[in-house]
C-alpha cells in the first residue's frame, strides 16, 4: 500500500497559518520567549514545517502564573452572566470559523477533515455547555438538625489553574478544560502539546476577541514541558492542575503535586475492551468497531484497544471488520477521499509497528494490514490481527494506532475476566441484543464509561473520566465545573430561634 501526500501548502493553508499567533500569550499580549528560542511544528503527513513558535522557558512560565494570579480576584468577582456571555460568544466565533479550525487541526495533527470538523463541533459544545452551567452553580441554605444554627454552603473558584493538554484532540481537550475554568471563575495557564499547539494558539486569540480579560488565560507552548511546568506545580499560588496524557506522566505529576497538596484532575491512559457477544448484530458491531477503533486513526484514549469476541462469531466478525478496515483510504487528511490520516510522528509509528511485529512473532495472523505505508509522512496500514494470545504485549499497552487485535472468549465470565485484565479503566464497549446482559456488563466491568451498542459516546453533557489508573475526576457534564470549585461552609446562629 502506498499513499500520495501533498508536498506543498495550498494558498488557503498558507493564509490560515499566517493568521495563527506564534508567540506566548501572557497577560493578554502575544510575545516572544524571554530566551528568544523557538521550535517547529510539523505536518505529520509530510514531515515538513508548518510554523515556528516561541519556545517558553521557566521564566515565561513564571510570568504566565504571575499574570494569572494578578487577574484571579477580579475574575472571580466577575458576574457569572458576564463569564457565560464570553463563553457563548466564543462558541459562536469558533463555529463561524469551523472550516479554519478543522483545516488547522488536520494540518498539525493529520486527521481527515471530516473528523476535524467533528471535533470542532464537539469541542465547541463545551463552550456552549459551560456558558449555561456558569449561571447554575448553586449552593444551599438550610437549618441544622438541632434547629440551633443555619448552614450556608457556597461554591467558590479554586484559583489559578495549570492546564496541560495532549496532542490528539487539539481543540476539544483545550475547551474541555478552559470552558469550565472560565465558568467557575478561575484564571489559567495553558500548556498545549508541542506537537499540535497551533489550534490552541488560534483558539486563545478567539477567546481574547470574545472579550476574555487579559491574564485570565495565558498560553505557553514549549518544547521542554518539565522545565516549564515543574516550577509552576511547586508554586504555592497554583491551586489546580488538570492533565490529560499518559499514565506514567500522570503518576509523576501526582507525586509532584503532593508537595503542595495541589488539587488535581487526571485523564490518563486507556486500554478499552470491545466485547462482541454471540447474539450481537454483527453489522452494527463492525460499524461500532470502526468508530471506536478508527476515530483519530486510533490515537485516542477512548479507542478500542482489545477486541474480545465470542468464539462462535469471531471468524465472521473478523472478516467483516477486516473488509471495512482494508477499504479505508489512507492519505493526507485534506484529501476528500481520505478516511485514515498519518500517525503523529515517526516515534509513534515505530511503537505501533513494534506491537504488531511482536504479536505476529508470537503466532498472531494479520487478516489485513500489518505494516507501515511507503512514502512521505507517518502512515500505517489499518490492521486486524487474529489469534492474539491473552497476555500479549499488544493487549497490555495502549496501541494508539489503527490496529485491532482480536481475542476470543467462551462465556460471559471469561469475557469479564479478559476485559478487567488491565490496570486501566477508562471506557469499555459492549455489543449484545440482550440489554439485561449489557447492564450486567456495566456492573461487572471496571470502567468509568461504557458504550452499549455504541462505538462513540463522548458528549459535553456526559461525565468523561475513568477508574483505576485511567485517572481522577470528571470532565464535562454537571461534574465538570465542580473540578474548578471548592465548597465553603458558613455556620451561624439561627436568627429565627427565640
N, C-alpha and C positions, 0 to 999 in steps of 0.2 A: 504494500500500500504506500502510495506517495501522496503528497499534498502540495499544492501550489500556494504560496503566501505572497502577498503584495510586498514589494521591496521598497516602495516609496510612498510617502504620505500623500493622500489626496489634498486638493486645495481646501476642502471643508475641514479635514482633520487638522491641517496646519493652522487654519484660522481659529479653530476651537482651542488648540493647545496654546496659541498665542494669547488667549484670554484667561489662562489659568494663572493665578498668583504663584510666584516661585519663591517668595520669601517666607519668613516666620511671622505668624500673626501674634503680636504681643501688645496688649493694651490698645487694641483697635488699629494698629499700624502694621503693615507688611514691611518687614525689614530684613536685611541680610544677617547671617550668623555673626556673632561677635568675633569669631576667628576668621571669618571670610571664607570658610570651607563650603564646598558644595558636594552633591552626589547626583548620579544619573539615575533616571527612571527608564526602564527598557520596555519595549513591546515584546511580549513573550512569543509572538508568532514569527518574529524576525530576528530578535536579539539586538535590534537597533535602538539607539537612544531616542526617547520621546521628548524629554525635558530634563533640565538640570536645576535642582532645587537647593536652597540654602540648607546647610547641614548643621543642625543645632548641636551645641555642646552644653556642658554643665552650667556655664554662665547664662546661656539662653534659657535653660530650664528654670533656673533660679529667678530670672526676670519674669518669666511667664507666671510662676507661682506668686511672685510679688504683686503682679497685676491682678491676679485672681483674688488674692487676699484683700487688696485695696478696694476691689469692687464688691466684695461679698455683702457688707452690711446694707449698702444702698440697694443691691439687687434683691436681697431677702425682704426688704421693706417695700419693694415694688408690688403694686396690686396684682393679685392673681389674674384678673381680667386683662391687664396690660401684658403680662407674660403670655397669656393664652393668645392674645391677638398677634403677638410677634410670631408665635409658632404657626398660627393659621396663615399669616402672610407668607411665611417661609414655605409652607405646604403648597400654596398657590404658585409661588415662584418656581419651586422645583418642578411642579407639574407643567408649568408653562415652558420650561426648558428641558422637558423629559428627553427629547431627542439628543440634546447636548450631553446630558448626564449619561444616557445609555451608551452613546458613542465613546465618551471618555472612559467609562468602565471597560468597554470592550478593548480599547487601545491598551490600557495599562494592565488589565487582568487577563484578557483573552477570550472571555466567554462570548457566545454568539449574541448578536444584537437583540434577538427576541428575548433571551434570558436577561440581558442587561435591562431591557425595558420592563420586564417583570420585576426586577429588583428595584427599579425606580419607583414603581407603584407600591411595592411592599415597603420599601424604606421610607417613602414619603408619608405613608399611612401612620407611622409613629408620630410624625409631626401633628397630624390631624387628631389622632387619638389623645395624645397628651395635651393638646390645646384644650380639649374637652375635660380632661382629668384635672388640669391646673385649677379650675374653679370648683372642683368637687372633692377637695381634700379636707374632709371633715374630722373634727374631734368629737368629744362628747361631754355632757354635763349631767351629773346625777348626784343623788344623796348617798351617803354611806349606809350600810345595813342598820347601824345603830341609830340613825337619824340625828346624829350629833354634828355632822360635818358634810360639806359639799365636795364633790370630786370634779375637777375640771381637767380635761385631757386635751392637749393640742398637739398638732404635728408641726415640726419646725425643720427647716433645711439643715442638712448635716454640715454644710460649709464647703470650702474649696475641694474639688474632686480632681483626681488624675484618672483619665480615661485612656486605656490602651486598646486599640482596635487591630484586628487581623487584616490580612491582605485579600481574603477570598470574597468578601462582600463589602466593597469599599464604601458604599453609601449606607446600606441598611445597618451595618454594625456601628456606624457613627450616629445615625439618627436614633437607633435603639437605646443609646446611652445619653446622647446630648438632649434629646427631647424631654425625657423625664427629669433630668437635672435642671433644665430651664423651667419646667413646670413647677418643680419643688422650690425653686429659688436658690439654686446652688450655682456658684461660678466654677469654671472648669479649665483644666489644661489637657488638651487632646494630643496624644502621641500616636499618629497613624503609622501603619506598617510602611517601611521604606520601599517595599516592592510596589505598592499601589497607593501612594499618598495623594495623587492628583485629584481624585474625586473629593477627598476631604478638603483640599485647598479650595476648590470651586464652591463646595457646599458652605464652607466658613464665610466666603465672600457673600453668598446669598443671605446668610443669617445677618451679616452686617447691613446689607441692603434692606433687610426686613425690619431693621430698627433695633437689633440687639446692641445694648450699650457696650462701649469699649471696656475690655477687661473681663467681661463675663465669660467669653470663650477665647482661649489662647491656643494656638496650634503650633507645635514644634516637631516638624519632621526631622528625622535624624537617622544616620547610618550606624550610630553607636548607642543603641537603646539603653543598655545597662548603665553606661556612664552618665546618661542624662536623667533617667528615671530613678536610679538608685538614691541619689541625694534627696530627691523630692519625697520619696517614700519615708525617709528618715526625718523629714522636717515636720515638727510638731504642729505646724499650721495646716498641713494637709489633713483632711478629715475623712476622705473616702477614696478607695481605689477600686475601679471596675476594670476587669481584664477579660478579654476573650482571646484564647490561644491554646497552646498545648498544655497538657497536664504537667510535664516536667517543669516548664517555666512557671506555671501557676503555683506549683509547690514552693519554688524558690521565692516567689513574690509573697506568698503567705508567710513564709519564715521571716522575710524582711519586715513585713507589716506587723508582725507580733511585737517588734521592739517598741512601737508607739501605740500598740493596741488599735491599729488603724482599721476602720470599718472596711470590709471588702465584699465584693461580689465577683464570682469567678465562673465564667462559662468556658469549660475546658474540653478535653478530648472526648471522642465518642468511638463506639465500636458496635454500631447498630445492627441487631439481628433482624432479618426479614423472614418471617415464618410463613410458609405456604402449606396449608393442611390439605388433606386428600379430598375434602369437599369444596375447596375453593373454586371460584370461577377463574380458570387459568388465564383466559384472555385479559380479564381485569387485573389479575395478579401480575401478568407480564407488563401491562401498562403501568401499574403501580411500581413495579421493579425498575422500569426505565426512569420514572420520575424520581424515585428515591435514590437510585444509583447515579444517574447521569446529570442531575442538576449540578451545574458548575463543574462539569467534567469529573464529578466525583469528589471535587475539592470542597467538601462541606463537612462540618462536624456531624450533621444530621444524615449524611449519606449512608445508605445501606452498605454495611461492610461485610456481612456474613449472610449468605442465603441458605436458610435451613428449610429443606423441602421434604415433604413426606415421600418415602421411598416409592410409593405406588404411582406418583405423578412426576417424579424427578426427571425422567427422560423427556417426557412431553414438555414440561416447563423449560428445561434447559434448551431444547431445540427451538422452541418459540422465542425464548429470550435471546438466544444467540442470533436468530434471524433478524430481530429488531436491532440488536447491538451492531451486528455486522453491516446493516443497512444504513447506519447513521453516518452522514457525510462529515468528514474531518477537514477542517480548514481554518483560515483566518476568520475571526468572529464577524468581520464586516461583510463577508460574502453571504448573499441571501440564502444559499443552499446549505450553509454550514449548520450542523447540529452539535458538533464536538470541536471545541477550540483547543488551544495548546494548554499544557500544564504551565505552571507559573515560572519555572526556571529549570535549568539543567539538573540541579541537585534533586529537585522533586521528581523529575522523570527517572533519574538513576535509582532513586529509592523504590519507586513503583516497579521498575523492571527487576530490581533485585528480589522483591517479594514474589514476583511471578516466576522468575527462574528458580528460586528456592522451592516453590510449590511444585513446579514441573520436575525438578530433580528428585522430589520425594514421591513421585508417582501420579501427580495430577495430570489431567489432559486438557489442552486448550481446545474448546469447542469452536471458538473463533478468536482471532487476535493473538496476543501474546508477545508483541514486540514493539519497539519504538518505530515511529514513522520516519522514513528517509526525507531529507531536505532540511531547509532552514526552520528555525523555531523548535519548540519543545513539545512536539506532538507524540501521543501514544495511542496505539490501536485500541478501540473498545474491545474488551476481553471478557470471555466467560470461561471459567475453569470448572471442570467436573473431577470427581474422585479426590477431592481435597480431604486429607485426614484431620480429624479433630486434634487440636493442639498445634497445628501447623502455624508457622510464623505469620502467614498472611491472614490468619484468623485472630491473631492476638494483637497485631499492630494496626493502627489506623492507616488505610491504604492511601487515601487522598488522591485517587486517580480513577480512570474508567475501567476498573477491573472488578469482576464479580465472581467470587469463589462459592461453589455450591457444595453443601454437606447434606446428607440425607438423615432422616430420623424415622423411627418406627411408630412411636406413640406420643401422646401429649406430655407425659412425664419426661421423656427423653428430650423433647423439643424445649421444654422449660429449662432443663439442666444445661443444654447447649447454649441457650440464649443467655443464661445467667453466668456462664463460664467466662467472665471478664471482669476487670477492675472498673470498667466504665458502666454508666447507666444513664445516658442522655435520652435516647429515643429508641423505640422498637416499632416494627411494623408487623401486623398480623392479618393474613388473608384467610377467611373462612366464611361459609354461609351460616354457620351456627353462632348466633350472637351471644348465646349463653357461654359458649367456649371463648369467644372474643373477650367477654367481660372477665372470665376466669383468668385469661392471659394477662389482662390488666392488673389483676390482683397478684398474680404469681411471678410475673417478670419484673425484675428490679430495674425500673426505668422512671425517669421524670416525665416522659411524654410517650404516648403511643398512638400510632395511626392504625385504625381498624378499617380494613379495606380501603385504605387511602395511602398514597405514597408521598404526599406533601401535606403537612399540617401547620406550618408556621403561619402565624397571623398576629397582627398587632394587638388584637383583643384577647389573645391567649397567653398564659404564663409560660415563658420559654426558660427551660433550665433542667438540670439533671440531678442525679444522686450518685452516691459512691464517689469515684474520682473524676466524675464529669463536672463537678463544680458545686458552687454555693450560691444561693439566691435565685431570683427570677427576673426576667426582663419582659417588658410588655405587660398588657392587661392591667388589672387593678393593682397587682403586686408591684408593677414596675416603678411607680412613683415612690412607693414605700422604701425602696432601696436607697433613696436620696433624702430620707426624712428620719428624724428621731422623735420619740414620743416623750413629751413633757407632762408631768402630773403636777397640779397645783391643788393643795388642800386648804380649806378654810372653814371656820365655824359656820354652822347652819344659821343663815340670817333669819330664818323663819321660826327657830325654836324659841320657846318662852321660858 
